[in-house]
């Protein structure tokens, strides 16, 4: 037992941030792939998983790929080719061009821009949903009027202000690649995320709300675009009796085995969302009275999938904390806390939490890139990163286990 300020018994088994929740159908479809010897990148599981994803999101076509990052890469490549034409072999389709990208996100959102030779310009976050700020995006167009591509993510399963972002994009003739990797099943004004962009992407990584252990989907209403992505993902083989290639291709296609896991998971999306929502609401109730808030969302227009519940400490309730690129220190203080005090406390009771995504403009690899906020001197994403953390949000967590998490957090403010 941990003594003193954190007198809470550790969990016998680790309580994860968000781990896969399996139901049995996944193994049945994987076994079917094994027994019928469809173990490669074709088969019934892929067809069914693609059909289910397209139907759930509300688009005409979904193309199964090996991971969400592959889907983002091909979406960015396709958008750039549509805007600027096909690049010469050996040159990216975005060579020398800038792209507006979400700042507070995982780097998989923005790396595909670099894959294609482009330069990300990071757009600051707004406080109401923690997503790309439409006002900052409009300001970015005044600074870089030639930009014609936007890559926007829905953070932690919460829909962005997509109507406002779309209006800005349309006013400037720009395309949107919509990164819905974390928000599968979330809706904005009754419509599924992943269906708003010119191209959409979802992920089935092992910690996502629906998982294949890996995998992702490219989403579109265009058969031509779906066929193009499917061709690129299988090494751009031409329709010839031999292996003939006229353009660059990739080994990005989803396997029929992983698709079996995805196929088995799909019927449980609504159940998983309901479980995640219950976790969010229990945190919101259990942490009342503390100088904290949870990750916000537009309760009028959106319904998140509540993939991760996140905590934001009030500015005047932060104890002293410093960070380098790889380490941190903090000084405990009565009545105050900080993300790392809470994360350390969770670790000591065998529970997993994580810091908020470190904004891209603060990452060593991208520090030389432009960053645009809504007004001079503001940096909303950096502030959320400094004061925020992701809480254990595993949908197998019991109410009793979550109560111990809440008690641990409360003791950090003693």
C-alpha positions in Angstrom: 0.0 0.0 0.0 1.2 3.5 -0.8 1.6 5.5 2.4 0.8 9.1 3.2 -0.8 11.5 0.8 -1.6 8.6 -1.6 -2.8 5.9 0.7 -4.5 3.8 -2.0 -4.0 0.1 -2.7 -2.4 -0.6 -6.2 -4.4 -2.6 -8.7 -3.3 -6.2 -9.0 -3.5 -6.0 -12.8 -2.6 -2.9 -14.7 -5.4 -0.6 -15.6 -4.7 0.8 -19.1 -5.4 4.1 -20.8 -7.4 2.3 -23.5 -6.9 -1.3 -24.5 -8.7 -3.6 -26.9 -12.1 -5.0 -25.9 -12.7 -8.3 -27.8 -16.0 -10.1 -28.1 -15.4 -13.4 -29.9 -16.5 -12.7 -33.4 -13.1 -11.4 -34.2 -11.5 -14.8 -33.7 -14.2 -16.5 -35.7 -13.5 -14.3 -38.7 -9.7 -14.6 -38.3 -10.1 -18.4 -38.2 -12.2 -18.3 -41.3 -9.4 -16.5 -43.1 -7.0 -19.1 -41.9 -9.1 -22.1 -42.8 -10.0 -20.8 -46.3 -6.3 -19.7 -46.8 -7.3 -16.1 -47.6 -4.4 -14.7 -45.5 -3.2 -12.0 -47.8 -4.6 -8.6 -48.9 -7.8 -10.0 -50.5 -10.8 -11.8 -49.0 -14.3 -11.6 -47.6 -13.2 -10.0 -44.4 -11.8 -7.0 -46.2 -14.9 -6.6 -48.3 -17.2 -6.8 -45.3 -15.1 -4.5 -43.1 -15.0 -1.9 -45.9 -18.7 -2.1 -46.4 -19.4 -1.8 -42.7 -17.1 1.3 -42.3 -18.6 3.1 -45.3 -22.1 2.4 -44.0 -21.4 3.5 -40.5 -19.6 6.7 -41.5 -22.1 7.5 -44.3 -19.8 7.6 -47.3 -20.0 5.5 -50.5 -16.6 3.9 -50.4 -14.0 2.8 -47.8 -10.6 1.3 -48.7 -8.9 -0.9 -46.0 -5.3 -0.1 -45.4 -2.6 -1.3 -43.1 -2.8 1.5 -40.7 -4.4 4.9 -40.2 -1.1 6.6 -41.1 -1.1 4.9 -44.5 -4.7 6.1 -45.1 -3.6 9.7 -44.2 -0.6 9.5 -46.5 -2.7 8.4 -49.5 -5.4 10.9 -48.7 -2.7 13.7 -48.6 -1.1 12.4 -51.8 -4.5 12.2 -53.6 -5.5 15.7 -52.5 -2.1 17.1 -53.6 -2.3 15.4 -56.9 -5.8 16.8 -57.4 -4.6 20.3 -56.6 -1.2 20.3 -58.3 -1.0 17.3 -60.6 1.1 14.1 -60.5 4.7 14.6 -59.4 7.7 13.4 -61.2 9.1 10.1 -59.9 11.3 10.8 -56.9 9.5 14.0 -56.0 6.7 14.4 -53.6 3.4 15.8 -54.8 3.7 18.6 -52.3 7.3 19.5 -53.0 7.9 23.1 -51.9 4.3 23.7 -50.9 2.8 24.6 -47.5 -0.1 22.8 -45.8 -2.2 23.9 -42.9 -2.3 21.3 -40.2 -3.7 20.7 -36.7 -1.2 21.6 -34.1 -2.3 19.6 -31.1 -2.4 16.0 -32.4 -0.3 12.9 -32.8 2.5 13.3 -35.4 0.9 10.8 -37.7 -1.6 13.5 -38.6 1.1 15.7 -40.1 4.0 13.4 -41.1 2.3 12.5 -44.4 2.8 16.1 -45.5 6.5 15.6 -45.1 6.4 12.3 -46.9 5.1 14.2 -49.9 7.8 16.9 -49.6 5.4 19.5 -48.2 5.9 21.9 -45.2 3.3 21.9 -42.4 2.1 25.2 -41.1 0.6 24.5 -37.7 -2.7 26.1 -36.7 -3.4 26.7 -33.0 -6.1 25.0 -31.0 -9.4 26.6 -29.7 -10.5 26.0 -26.1 -14.1 24.8 -26.8 -13.2 21.5 -28.4 -9.3 21.4 -28.3 -9.3 21.2 -32.1 -8.1 23.5 -34.9 -9.2 27.1 -34.4 -11.2 28.4 -37.3 -10.1 32.0 -36.5 -6.5 31.0 -36.5 -7.1 29.2 -39.8 -8.6 32.3 -41.4 -5.6 34.3 -40.1 -3.3 31.7 -41.7 -4.7 32.4 -45.1 -4.0 36.1 -44.8 -0.3 35.1 -44.1 -0.1 32.3 -46.7 -2.8 32.9 -49.3 -1.4 30.3 -51.7 -2.1 27.3 -49.4 -4.8 25.0 -50.8 -4.7 22.0 -48.4 -5.8 21.6 -44.8 -5.2 18.5 -42.6 -7.5 18.7 -39.6 -7.9 16.2 -36.7 -10.7 15.5 -34.3 -8.8 15.2 -31.0 -9.6 12.4 -28.5 -12.8 11.6 -30.2 -14.3 15.1 -30.0 -15.6 16.7 -33.2 -13.9 19.9 -34.3 -15.9 23.0 -35.4 -16.1 21.4 -38.8 -18.7 23.7 -40.3 -16.6 26.7 -39.5 -13.4 25.1 -40.8 -15.2 24.0 -43.9 -16.5 27.6 -44.5 -12.9 29.0 -44.2 -11.6 26.3 -46.6 -14.3 26.9 -49.2 -13.8 30.6 -49.1 -10.1 30.1 -50.0 -10.6 27.2 -52.5 -8.9 24.7 -50.2 -9.4 20.9 -49.7 -9.7 19.2 -46.3 -8.2 15.9 -45.3 -10.2 14.9 -42.3 -8.3 12.9 -39.7 -11.0 11.0 -37.8 -8.6 8.4 -36.6 -9.6 9.0 -33.0 -13.3 9.9 -33.5 -14.9 6.9 -35.3 -18.5 7.0 -34.3 -18.6 10.6 -33.2 -21.1 12.9 -34.8 -21.4 16.6 -35.6 -25.0 17.9 -36.2 -26.1 14.3 -36.6 -23.4 13.4 -39.2 -20.5 11.1 -38.7 -17.0 12.4 -38.5 -14.9 11.2 -41.4 -17.6 12.3 -43.9 -17.0 16.0 -43.8 -13.6 16.3 -45.5 -12.8 16.0 -49.2 -11.1 12.8 -47.9 -11.6 11.1 -44.6 -9.5 8.7 -42.5 -10.2 6.4 -39.6 -7.8 4.2 -37.6 -8.1 0.7 -36.0 -4.9 0.9 -34.0 -4.9 -1.3 -30.9 -6.0 1.4 -28.5 -8.8 2.8 -30.7 -12.5 2.5 -29.9 -12.7 -0.2 -32.6 -9.5 -2.1 -33.2 -8.0 -4.5 -35.7 -4.7 -4.5 -33.7 -3.7 -2.4 -36.7 -5.4 -1.1 -39.8 -7.1 2.0 -41.1 -9.6 3.2 -43.7 -9.6 5.8 -46.5 -13.1 7.3 -46.9 -14.6 9.0 -49.9 -17.7 9.4 -52.0 -15.8 9.0 -55.3 -15.3 5.6 -56.9 -12.5 7.0 -58.9 -10.6 8.1 -55.8 -11.3 4.9 -54.0 -9.9 2.9 -57.0 -6.9 5.1 -57.1 -6.1 4.6 -53.4 -6.7 0.8 -53.8 -4.2 0.7 -56.7 -1.6 2.8 -54.9 -1.9 0.6 -51.8 -1.0 -2.5 -53.8 2.2 -1.2 -55.4 0.3 0.6 -58.3 0.2 -2.5 -60.4 -1.2 -1.8 -63.9 -3.8 -3.9 -65.6 -1.4 -6.1 -67.5 -0.6 -9.8 -67.7 2.8 -9.1 -65.9 3.8 -6.8 -63.2 3.8 -3.4 -64.8 4.1 -0.1 -62.9 3.7 3.4 -64.3 3.7 5.3 -61.0 4.9 5.0 -57.5 3.1 2.5 -55.3 3.0 1.3 -51.7 2.6 -1.9 -49.7 -0.3 -0.4 -47.7 -3.3 -2.8 -48.2 -5.1 -4.2 -45.2 -4.7 -7.9 -44.7 -7.7 -10.2 -44.6 -6.6 -11.4 -41.1 -6.6 -7.9 -39.6 -9.8 -7.2 -41.5 -11.4 -10.2 -39.7 -10.7 -8.5 -36.3 -12.2 -5.2 -37.6 -15.2 -7.0 -39.0 -15.8 -8.7 -35.7 -15.5 -5.4 -33.8 -17.8 -3.3 -36.0 -21.2 -4.4 -34.5 -20.0 -3.2 -31.0 -19.2 0.4 -31.9 -22.3 1.8 -30.2 -21.7 -0.3 -27.1 -18.1 0.9 -26.8 -19.2 4.5 -27.2 -21.8 4.1 -24.5 -19.2 2.6 -22.1 -16.7 5.4 -22.9 -19.4 8.0 -22.3 -20.2 6.4 -18.9 -16.5 6.7 -17.9 -16.5 10.4 -18.9 -19.6 11.2 -16.9 -18.3 9.3 -13.8 -15.2 11.4 -13.9 -17.2 14.6 -14.4 -19.3 13.8 -11.3 -16.5 12.3 -9.2 -14.1 15.2 -9.6 -16.7 17.9 -8.8 -15.3 20.4 -6.3 -11.7 20.1 -7.6 -10.1 23.0 -9.5 -10.2 20.9 -12.7 -12.4 20.3 -15.8 -12.7 17.6 -18.4 -12.0 17.9 -22.2 -14.8 20.0 -23.5 -17.2 19.5 -26.4 -20.0 21.3 -28.1 -23.0 19.7 -26.3 -25.5 21.4 -28.7 -24.0 20.2 -32.0 -21.7 17.2 -31.4 -21.7 13.8 -29.7 -18.1 12.6 -29.1 -17.2 9.0 -29.0 -15.5 9.8 -25.7 -12.4 7.7 -26.7 -10.3 9.3 -24.0 -11.3 11.3 -20.9 -8.9 14.1 -20.2 -8.3 16.4 -17.3 -7.3 20.1 -17.3 -6.1 21.7 -14.1 -7.2 25.3 -13.4 -4.3 27.8 -13.9 -4.2 28.9 -10.3 -4.3 25.3 -9.1 -1.0 24.3 -10.8 1.9 23.6 -8.6 5.4 24.4 -9.9 6.4 22.2 -12.8 9.1 22.3 -15.4 9.7 20.1 -18.5 12.6 19.5 -20.8 12.3 17.6 -24.1 12.6 14.3 -22.2 12.1 14.9 -18.5 10.1 16.8 -15.9 10.2 18.0 -12.3 7.5 19.4 -10.0 7.2 20.7 -6.5 4.2 19.4 -4.5 2.1 22.0 -2.9 -0.9 21.9 -0.6 -4.2 22.4 -2.5 -2.5 22.3 -5.9 -1.2 19.7 -8.3 0.1 19.3 -11.8 -0.2 16.7 -14.6 3.0 14.8 -13.6 2.1 14.6 -9.9 -1.2 13.0 -11.0 0.4 10.7 -13.6 3.1 9.6 -11.1 0.4 8.9 -8.6 -1.6 6.8 -11.1 1.5 4.9 -12.1 2.1 4.0 -8.4 -1.3 2.4 -8.2 -0.6 0.5 -11.5 -2.9 2.7 -13.7 -1.9 4.2 -17.0 -2.3 7.9 -17.8 -0.5 10.1 -20.3 0.2 13.7 -21.0 -1.9 15.5 -23.5 -0.4 15.4 -27.1 2.5 17.8 -27.2 1.7 20.4 -29.9 3.5 19.9 -33.2 5.1 23.3 -33.2 6.9 22.4 -29.9 8.3 19.1 -31.3 12.0 19.1 -32.1 11.4 17.8 -35.6 9.0 20.7 -36.5 10.2 23.6 -34.4 11.4 25.5 -37.4 7.9 25.5 -39.0 5.4 28.3 -38.9 2.8 28.4 -36.2 -0.3 30.5 -36.5 -2.6 31.4 -33.6 -5.8 33.5 -33.6 -4.1 36.5 -32.1 -0.6 37.6 -31.3 0.8 36.2 -28.1 -1.8 33.4 -27.8 -0.7 29.7 -27.7 -3.8 27.7 -26.6 -2.3 24.3 -27.4 0.8 24.9 -25.3 -1.3 25.9 -22.4 -3.5 22.8 -22.6 -0.4 20.6 -22.9 1.1 22.3 -19.8 -2.1 21.8 -17.7 -3.7 18.7 -19.2 -3.4 14.9 -19.0 -5.3 11.8 -20.3 -7.0 9.7 -17.7 -7.4 5.9 -17.7 -10.3 5.4 -20.1 -10.4 1.7 -20.7 -14.0 0.6 -21.3 -13.4 -2.6 -19.3 -12.7 -0.5 -16.2 -15.3 -1.0 -13.5 -17.0 1.7 -11.6 -15.2 0.6 -8.4 -11.8 0.8 -10.2 -12.7 4.3 -11.5 -13.6 5.4 -8.0 -10.1 4.5 -6.9 -8.7 6.5 -9.8 -10.8 9.5 -8.7 -9.8 9.2 -5.1 -6.1 9.1 -6.2 -6.6 12.3 -8.1 -8.3 14.0 -5.2 -5.5 13.1 -2.9 -3.0 14.9 -5.2 -4.7 18.2 -4.3 -4.5 17.6 -0.5 
